[in-house]
């Protein structure tokens, strides 16, 4: 068990979890929320590195045959911690505001509902596989968050407001796809819930 817990794929997952408070710290100086350009670029760098580990840990675990129960448990938890923390942080510093908050709320609610459904189905020994569309949704969601983390700081490289526009647009597309994939999971899971009654 100890060997499995400290193999490279699991260490990458632990690193992704550790990245969550580091991203938050980027936005806090002297105990106050700070959206300086340095804070945003630092947060982006950590977020991108954490997102890369999301791909690498699963890939390496498969090719090296190092899959483990702790890895299977922590991998989706690490993903949800990263996404939900970033969305809350972006809402707190008003990068996401107004109607765009609904896109973040939809994504967070879906993550909670699907996690609860998966936990219930796991007790029934039923597994709900991740669809290809759900994988694309996750990728789009990560790209959207990356653009939003940079936010106005991206105006130094792109035309004014373009970084934010891309981020918000991708966030809404992610939210719409999230609704569809969430419904798909719920429909598949509901069949087992109703059969179990």
C-alpha positions as CSV (number, residue, x, y, z in Angstrom):
1,X,0.0,0.0,0.0
2,X,2.8,2.4,0.9
3,X,4.6,1.8,-2.4
4,X,1.4,2.5,-4.3
5,X,0.7,5.6,-2.3
6,X,4.0,7.2,-3.3
7,X,4.3,6.2,-7.0
8,X,4.7,9.0,-9.5
9,X,1.1,9.2,-10.7
10,X,-0.1,9.6,-7.1
11,X,2.6,12.2,-6.3
12,X,1.3,14.2,-9.3
13,X,-2.2,14.0,-7.9
14,X,-0.9,15.2,-4.5
15,X,0.8,18.1,-6.2
16,X,-2.5,19.1,-7.9
17,X,-4.1,19.2,-4.5
18,X,-1.2,21.3,-3.1
19,X,-1.6,23.7,-6.0
20,X,-5.1,24.7,-4.8
21,X,-4.0,26.7,-1.7
22,X,-1.0,28.1,-3.7
23,X,-3.4,29.6,-6.3
24,X,-5.4,31.2,-3.6
25,X,-2.3,32.6,-2.0
26,X,-1.3,34.3,-5.3
27,X,-4.4,36.5,-4.9
28,X,-3.9,37.4,-1.3
29,X,-1.3,39.9,-0.1
30,X,-1.3,41.2,3.5
31,X,-4.5,39.4,4.1
32,X,-6.5,41.2,1.3
33,X,-7.7,40.0,-2.0
34,X,-5.3,41.3,-4.7
35,X,-5.8,41.1,-8.4
36,X,-2.5,42.5,-9.5
37,X,-1.0,41.4,-12.8
38,X,1.7,39.5,-11.0
39,X,-0.9,37.6,-8.9
40,X,-2.8,36.7,-12.0
41,X,0.2,35.4,-14.0
42,X,1.5,33.5,-11.0
43,X,-1.9,31.8,-10.5
44,X,-2.1,31.0,-14.2
45,X,1.4,29.3,-14.1
46,X,0.4,27.1,-11.1
47,X,-3.0,26.3,-12.6
48,X,-1.6,25.2,-15.9
49,X,1.0,23.1,-14.2
50,X,-1.7,21.5,-12.0
51,X,-3.9,20.9,-15.1
52,X,-1.0,19.1,-16.9
53,X,-0.7,16.8,-13.9
54,X,-4.4,15.9,-14.4
55,X,-3.5,14.4,-17.7
56,X,-0.2,12.9,-16.7
57,X,-1.2,11.1,-13.6
58,X,-3.9,9.0,-15.3
59,X,-1.8,8.4,-18.4
60,X,1.3,7.3,-16.5
61,X,-0.8,5.1,-14.1
62,X,-2.2,3.3,-17.1
63,X,1.0,2.8,-19.1
64,X,3.1,1.8,-16.1
65,X,0.2,-0.3,-14.6
66,X,0.4,1.7,-11.4
67,X,-3.3,2.3,-10.8
68,X,-4.2,2.3,-7.2
69,X,-7.3,2.7,-5.0
70,X,-6.0,5.9,-3.5
71,X,-5.3,7.3,-6.9
72,X,-8.8,6.5,-8.1
73,X,-10.2,8.2,-5.1
74,X,-8.1,11.3,-5.0
75,X,-7.9,12.0,-8.8
76,X,-11.5,13.3,-9.1
77,X,-11.4,15.0,-5.7
78,X,-8.2,16.9,-6.8
79,X,-10.0,18.0,-10.1
80,X,-13.1,19.2,-8.3
81,X,-11.0,21.1,-5.6
82,X,-9.0,22.8,-8.3
83,X,-12.0,23.9,-10.4
84,X,-14.3,24.9,-7.6
85,X,-11.6,26.9,-5.7
86,X,-10.7,28.8,-8.9
87,X,-14.4,29.5,-9.7
88,X,-15.0,30.8,-6.1
89,X,-11.8,32.9,-6.3
90,X,-12.8,34.4,-9.6
91,X,-16.2,35.2,-8.2
92,X,-14.7,36.8,-5.1
93,X,-12.5,39.2,-7.1
94,X,-15.4,39.9,-9.5
95,X,-13.7,38.5,-12.6
96,X,-16.9,36.5,-12.9
97,X,-19.8,38.7,-12.1
98,X,-23.4,39.4,-13.1
99,X,-25.0,36.8,-15.4
100,X,-21.7,35.0,-15.8
101,X,-22.0,33.8,-12.2
102,X,-24.7,31.5,-13.3
103,X,-22.2,29.6,-15.6
104,X,-20.0,29.0,-12.5
105,X,-23.0,28.0,-10.4
106,X,-24.1,25.5,-13.0
107,X,-20.7,23.9,-13.2
108,X,-20.4,23.7,-9.4
109,X,-23.9,22.3,-8.9
110,X,-23.3,19.7,-11.6
111,X,-20.0,18.6,-10.0
112,X,-21.7,18.1,-6.6
113,X,-24.7,16.2,-8.1
114,X,-22.5,13.9,-10.2
115,X,-20.2,13.2,-7.2
116,X,-23.2,12.3,-5.0
117,X,-24.6,10.1,-7.7
118,X,-21.3,8.3,-8.2
119,X,-20.9,7.8,-4.5
120,X,-24.4,6.2,-4.3
121,X,-23.8,4.0,-7.3
122,X,-20.4,2.9,-6.0
123,X,-22.2,1.4,-3.0
124,X,-24.3,-0.6,-5.5
125,X,-21.1,-1.7,-7.2
126,X,-22.2,0.2,-10.3
127,X,-19.6,2.3,-12.3
128,X,-20.6,5.2,-14.6
129,X,-17.9,5.6,-17.2
130,X,-16.7,9.1,-18.2
131,X,-17.9,9.9,-21.7
132,X,-15.7,11.5,-24.4
133,X,-17.9,14.6,-24.3
134,X,-17.3,15.0,-20.6
135,X,-13.6,14.9,-21.2
136,X,-13.9,17.6,-23.8
137,X,-16.0,19.6,-21.3
138,X,-13.3,19.3,-18.7
139,X,-10.7,20.5,-21.1
140,X,-12.8,23.5,-22.2
141,X,-13.5,24.3,-18.6
142,X,-9.8,24.3,-17.7
143,X,-9.0,26.6,-20.7
144,X,-11.8,29.0,-19.7
145,X,-10.5,29.2,-16.1
146,X,-7.0,29.8,-17.4
147,X,-8.1,32.8,-19.5
148,X,-10.1,34.1,-16.5
149,X,-7.3,33.7,-14.1
150,X,-5.2,36.0,-16.3
151,X,-8.1,38.3,-16.9
152,X,-7.2,42.0,-17.5
153,X,-3.5,41.1,-17.1
154,X,-3.8,39.5,-20.5
155,X,-4.4,42.9,-22.1
156,X,-0.6,43.3,-22.2
157,X,-0.5,40.5,-24.8
158,X,-3.9,40.5,-26.5
159,X,-6.3,43.3,-27.6
160,X,-8.0,44.9,-24.6
161,X,-10.8,42.8,-23.1
162,X,-10.1,39.8,-25.5
163,X,-8.8,37.5,-22.7
164,X,-11.9,38.1,-20.6
165,X,-14.2,37.7,-23.6
166,X,-12.6,34.3,-24.5
167,X,-12.7,33.1,-20.9
168,X,-16.4,34.1,-20.3
169,X,-17.5,32.6,-23.7
170,X,-15.7,29.3,-23.0
171,X,-17.1,29.2,-19.4
172,X,-20.7,29.5,-20.8
173,X,-20.0,26.9,-23.4
174,X,-18.6,24.6,-20.7
175,X,-21.7,25.3,-18.5
176,X,-24.1,24.3,-21.4
177,X,-22.1,21.1,-22.1
178,X,-22.0,20.5,-18.3
179,X,-25.8,20.5,-18.2
180,X,-26.0,18.0,-21.0
181,X,-23.4,15.6,-19.6
182,X,-24.8,16.0,-16.1
183,X,-28.2,15.0,-17.4
184,X,-26.6,12.1,-19.3
185,X,-25.0,10.8,-16.1
186,X,-28.2,11.4,-14.0
187,X,-30.3,9.5,-16.6
188,X,-27.9,6.5,-16.6
189,X,-27.7,6.5,-12.8
190,X,-31.4,7.0,-12.2
191,X,-32.0,3.6,-14.0
192,X,-30.0,1.9,-11.3
193,X,-31.6,3.9,-8.5
194,X,-35.1,3.0,-9.7
195,X,-34.1,-0.7,-10.3
196,X,-32.8,-0.9,-6.7
197,X,-36.1,0.2,-5.2
